[in-house]
Amino acid sequence: MNNSTLSPMVTRYFELMAGPDKTRVVEVFSPDATVTDDGRTYRGRDAILGWLSGPASEFTLTSTRLSAEQTGPKALVVVRLEGDFPGGRVDLSYTFDQAPHGLIDSLTITA
């Protein structure tokens, strides 16, 4: 999928998540942002940092972007994850909402 269809911060989110230090991902979130993943909501950069260094880094996996669409401040990206987590394969929808300054205000990850 062509990254030019996504805003710079959403693109940066995926670049950083693919890197060795997932804690750097917190840079793309606004100070009071929320992340909802696996039924839990993490509010603020400290909580998001806890998510990044815990649940978001718990398994070894590869990801393949299946689709991406950005309309104004909202983006929807569908990613296939394969790895050593229960089930071994899942398609997840990442729904981003960005603030006017470009940082991510909210991210919701659903199966």
Backbone hydrogen bonds, N-H to C=O, Kabsch-Sander energy under -0.5 kcal/mol:
donor,donor_aa,acceptor,acceptor_aa,energy
5,T,2,N,-1.4
6,L,3,N,-2.0
11,T,7,S,-2.4
12,R,8,P,-2.5
13,Y,9,M,-2.2
14,F,10,V,-1.7
15,E,11,T,-2.0
16,L,12,R,-2.9
17,M,13,Y,-2.4
18,A,14,F,-1.4
19,G,16,L,-1.0
22,K,20,P,-0.7
24,R,21,D,-1.7
25,V,22,K,-1.8
26,V,23,T,-1.2
27,E,24,R,-1.9
28,V,25,V,-2.0
29,F,26,V,-1.4
30,S,104,I,-2.5
33,A,30,S,-1.9
34,T,105,D,-1.9
35,V,42,Y,-2.3
36,T,107,L,-2.8
37,D,35,V,-0.5
37,D,40,R,-2.5
38,D,109,I,-0.6
40,R,37,D,-1.9
42,Y,35,V,-3.2
43,R,41,T,-0.5
44,G,33,A,-3.7
45,R,31,P,-1.5
48,I,44,G,-2.5
49,L,45,R,-2.6
50,G,46,D,-1.8
51,W,47,A,-2.0
52,L,48,I,-2.8
53,S,49,L,-2.2
54,G,50,G,-0.9
56,A,51,W,-2.9
57,S,54,G,-1.8
58,E,55,P,-0.9
62,T,82,E,-2.9
64,T,80,R,-2.1
66,L,78,V,-3.1
67,S,78,V,-1.5
69,E,76,L,-2.0
71,T,74,K,-2.9
74,K,71,T,-1.9
75,A,96,F,-1.9
76,L,69,E,-2.7
77,V,94,Y,-2.4
78,V,67,S,-2.2
79,V,77,V,-0.5
79,V,92,L,-2.8
80,R,64,T,-3.1
81,L,79,V,-0.6
81,L,90,V,-3.3
82,E,62,T,-2.4
83,G,88,G,-1.8
84,D,60,T,-2.0
88,G,85,F,-1.9
90,V,81,L,-2.3
92,L,79,V,-3.3
92,L,90,V,-0.6
93,S,110,T,-3.4
94,Y,77,V,-3.3
94,Y,92,L,-0.5
95,T,93,S,-0.6
95,T,108,T,-2.8
96,F,75,A,-2.7
96,F,94,Y,-0.6
97,D,106,S,-2.2
98,Q,73,P,-2.3
99,A,103,L,-2.7
102,G,99,A,-2.3
104,I,28,V,-3.1
105,D,97,D,-2.7
106,S,97,D,-1.9
107,L,34,T,-1.9
108,T,95,T,-2.1
109,I,36,T,-3.1
110,T,93,S,-2.2
110,T,108,T,-0.5
